[in-house]
Amino acid sequence: MRGHLREERLDNGAVLLVDPYPSALAAVVVGIGIGPLYEPDDRSGYSHLLEHMLFNVPDLDVDRAVESLGGETNAYTHRSAVVLAFQSLADGLDGLIEVVVKTIANRRYEEARFENEKRVVLSELRMSRENPSERIGDLGLYALFGDGVWGRPIGGSPEVVSAATLEELIDFKERWITPDNMVVALVGNVGEADVTKAKAELSRLEGTAPRRSTPEMTRGPLFAREVNKEVDGAYYSFAAKVSMDDAYYRLNAAAFHLASGTKSLLFDSLRSKGLAYSYYVDFDSAGRDGFLQVVVESASDLEAVRSVVRDLLSRAWTPPSYRLRYFAYEWNKNMEVPLNRAYAYVEVRMRGLDPFSMDRVEKAVAEGLSALPQAVEYSAEALILPE
């Protein structure tokens, strides 16, 4: 489902994606090309800390301003991008654009609010470490990639974050939040006056980001194990490093078939057999290289779960036709919401991919997991076990 998607690059380098279609809502999503993959060791966690700090604009309560427009805000840190997401009632779009640009362009932050956000981030990092569901995911990627940046937790190093200063974070922001390092999507009930407004506001942004190079996926120890006296069942990760054409689309499709819906492969193989109630799939890619990780939480029979997961990822599985219909349902349901649609466009475009290539998505979904076994270069396991 798509309206009339178009792309324009502004004179300062900002990429603007516009997709107008009838809706009661409108969304603005901003992708910024910085994340843990591009952080030096002494700045590990700065992208996530910056994501938190961006909404602390002096003399502007960003959340209240957006809620007064009938909207909401959110933000995410991915391995290669920080994403800011805004959505409001359609008649609030003009004001929403102003709030978004003020949030990005602000260069003045208060020390007290910085210290507050730093405490919040450190609390998040502690919770992630103490939560076995999140910890097993980090442990699985460490087993796969070791101490390389692909194996780091997205939130970064607590030691580095704890020592961060406001001056250092502002310098980090000035280096990376620049128009040439930014993709902005304007989606939903969007008129040409809104587009003109967005272009005028975004054109005020200045700066040029440093050149980035995506680090290689290093080989880790391939096995990691921890004991946790707070858990009763086993937490298990199986992760594979892959190399293949259209890696992002194929991994996205594999994750869909593995975990989405009551006839997904993991639901059928684990939950329906009483082996585990909860599981999730993580993936990411850069060019042809990528990884796929399956995490099973609080499993009742570890060896049975290991056998099931390894078997699923070693079979050249092609989906039945009803799964393609289910994908069409899920896709259209999600893409009816401007925020979801804008987010999808930005995520694809930030990876250097074509947001217009729906045929590549559909081809990957129809292929299922058939290309996965031959694409695996190496794999790793991680365990969190009861004491």
N, C-alpha and C positions, 0 to 999 in steps of 0.2 A: 504494500500500500504506500503510495507516494503521491505528493501533490505535484509541484513544478519545481523541483530542486535545481538550483543553479549555484555557481561558485564565482566569486570575484576576489582578486587579490588587490588590496589597497596599495597606495603609493608607499606607505611605510612598511609594507611586507605582511600585514595582517591578512589572513584568509577568512573570508566571510562566506558562509553557506546559508542560503535562504530557501525555505520550503514552505510556501503559504498554502493553507487548505482550511476549509470550514471547521471551526472549533470554537468552543466557549473559552479556550485557554490559549496562551502563547508562552513560549519558552525561549530563554537565552542560555546557552551552554558555552563555556569558555574552556578550551584545552590549552595548557601551557606546557611546553616541551622540556620539563625538568622532572626528575624523579630519582629514586635510589640508584638506577643504572648509571646515572651521570654524576653522582656525588663522589668526590674524593673521600678518602678514609676519614679525614678530619672534619668532614661535613656530613657524615652519615646520619640521616634523620632530619636534615634541614628542610627537605621538600615537605615532609609531613608537618613539621613545626610551622613552616611558612603557610601551609594550607590553613592551619588553625588561626594564625595571626592575621591573615588577610582581611577577615571580617571585623577586625578591631579598628575601625576608622574613626578618628577623633571627630566629635560633633555630628556623628551620624550613627544611629543605631540601625545597622543594616537589616537585621531580622525584623525589627518593628516596621521599618520603611517598606519592606517587601510584603509583610502581612497586611499593612494598610492598603496595599494595592490588590489584596485578595490573592496572595501568593505564598510561596515557600522557597527556602534556600537549602542547598546541600553542597557538600564538597567531598572529593575523594582524592587520595594519593595512590597512583598506580606505579608500576615499576618505571615507566618512561614518561609519565605525565601527571600533572596536577589538574584536576577538573573541577570547575565551579559551575553549579547548576542552579538556575533560577526559573521559576514558573509563576504565572499570575493569571488572573482574569484578563481576557483579551483587551479590555478597555484600559488596563493598567500598564500596557506594554511600553508606552512612551516613558513613563516614570521608571519602569523596570530597567530599561536601557541606561538611564542616567545613573541609577544605583550601581549597576554592574560596572560601568566605566569608572565611577568614583572608587569602587572597591579595588579595582585593578590599579588605578593610577595613583592612589594615595601613597605618599612618601613619608608620612609623619605618624609615628607610633609612640605610645606611652610606655615607659619602663614598667610601671605597675601591672599593666594589662599583659605585657610580654611575660612577666614572671608568673602571672596567673595561668596563661596558656601553656607555659613550659611545665608547670605542675600538672596540668590536665594531660598533656602528652605523656609525661613520665608515668602518670597513673594508668593511661591506656597501655603503655608498654609493659607495665607490671601485670596488668590484667591479662594481656595476651600471653605472657610467659606462664602465668598461673592457670590459664584455661587450657585444659588438655586438647580441646577441639581446635584451638588456634595453634597451640604449641606443636602439635603433631604435623601440621602443615609446614611450619617453619623448619622443623626437624627433617621432614621429608626432602625439602629443597636443599637443606645443608648436605644431606646424604648424597644428593644428586650432583650438586655443584660445589660443595665445599665452601671455602672462605672467599671465593669469588663473589662479585656483586650480585650475580643471579641467585646466589645461595643466602643472601642476607634477608632478614625480616624487612618488610616494606617500611615499618616505622623507624628503622635505624637503630643506632647504638644508644642505650640509655646514658652511657658515660659521656658520649659526645653531646647529646642533647642537654644533659645536666650542666655541662660547661659552656654552652652556647651563650653568647651575649647578643643584645639587641643590635648593636652596631654591626656585628658579623652577619646577622640575619638580614638586615637591611641591605648590606652589600651583596649578599646572595640574591636577594630579590631584584636589585637593580641590574645584576648581571643577566638574569634569566627571564624575568617577566618583561619582555620586550615585544613589540608588535610583530616582528619577523619570526618570533618563536611561539606564535599564537594562532589557534583556529577558533572561530566564533560561529556558532550556528544559531540562526533565528528561525523559529519554526512555529507553526500553528496559524492562528488568525492574524496574519501579518499583512499590512498594507504597504504600498510603496512609500508612503510618508514615514512609516516605521523604518524601512530600509534606509531611506535618506538620513533619518536621524541617527541610526546606528553607524552608518559610514562616517558621518560628521563627527560623532563622539569618538569613535575608534581612531580616526585619523589624527586626533590630538596626541595619541601615544607616541613616544619616542624611544630610541635605543636600538642596539643591535646585539644579539646574544652571541656568545662564543660558539665556535663550531663544535659539534658533538660527534662522537664516534661510539657506536654501540659495542660494549665489551663482549668478548667471546664467552661462550658457556663452558666453563672449566669443569673438569671431572672431579667429583668429590670422593669421599671414602666408600660410597655405594651402600653403606649400612650404618644405621645409628640406632641407639637404644637408650631409653631412660626408664627409671622406675619412679612411680608416683604413688605415694601411700593414700592419696585422696580418691583414687579411681578404683572401680570394681571390675570393669571390663577392659579389654585390650583396645588400644587405639593404634590404627595401622595406616601407613602410607605406602603406596606403590607409585613411583614416579619414573617417567621415561623421557630421555632427551631424544628428539626426533629431528630429522632434516628432510624436507619435502617441499615441492612447489605448493603455492597457496596455503602455506602452513597455518596462517591465522584462520582462514575460512574452514579448513579441514579440522583443526583442533576445536574450533567453536562448534562445528557440527558433531564431532565426537562427544564433546561434553553434553550437548543436547540429548543425544541418544542414550548416553550413559545415565543421566540423572534427571531428565525432565519427563514428568508424567508417570502415571501408575503402570504403564507398560514399558517403562525405561528398563535398560539392561540391569542396572543395579537394583532397582525395585524388585524386578522379577527374580533376580538371583540371590539377593540378600534378605530383603524385608519379607518377601513372600515365603521364604524358607525359615524365618525366625532367627537368622544369623545376626542381624543388626537392624536397628530401627533407623539410624541416622548415618548419612554419608554426604560427601560433596566432592565436586571436581574443580580443580584449578588448572589453568593453562595460560600460556603467554607465548609470544613469538617475536622474533626480529628477523625479517626477511624469510629465508628458508628454514632457519633454525628455531626450534621451539621446545616446549615441554608440556606434558600432560601428567597431572597428578590426581590419583584417586585416594581419598581419605575415608576410612570407615571408623565410626566412633563407637566406643563401648561395645565391642563385639563379644558375643558369648562363646564363640569357638574360633580362635585365632587361625588355626591351621586350615579350617574350612574356608574362612574368609580369604586367606592368602591364595588358596587354590582357585577360588571363584574369580578374584580380581585379575590374577595373572592370566587365567584362561581367557577372560573377556578381552584383554588387551593383546592377546596373541592370535586371536581369530580374525580372519578377513570377513567381518560381518557386514552384510548389506541389508538395509532396512526393508521391511514389508511396506506395501503401499499405504497402509493406514497411518504409519508413522509420518509419511510425507504430508498427509492431510492434517495430522495433528500439529506438525510444524507450521503449516499455513495458518492454522487457527491461532497458535501462540504468537506467531509473527504479527499477524494483523491485529490481534488484541493489544499487544504491546505498542505497536506503531500508531494506534489511534490516539495515544497520549503524546502531546507535543514534546514534553520533557524527555520521554523515552526515545523518541525519534531523533531529537537533537543530540542526545547523548550518543546514540548509535553512530550518527554521522561523524561526530567529533572523534570518537574512538577510532573509527576506521581511517579518517583523514590524517590524524596524528601519527599513524603508523606508516604514512606514505602510500596508503592504498586508495583505491577509487571508490568513493561513496555512491557512485552511480551503478556499480557492478552487482546488481541483484542476481544476475544469472550465475555468477560464481558462487554466491551463497547457496542457491538452490541446487547447483551441481554438487557442492560439498555435502549437503544434507542427504541427497539421493545416494551418494557414494557410501555414506555411513562410516564404518571403521575399516573399510576394505583396503585402504592404502596404509593403514597404521603399522601393521606388523613389519612390513619391509622398511619402514621409515625409522624404526627405532635403532639408535646407535649404541646406547647403553641405558641401564635402568638401575634403580636403587630402592631399597626398602628402609622404613623407619618404624620403630615400635615405642609405644609408651605402655608399660605393663604395671599391674598392681604390685605393691610391695609383697 
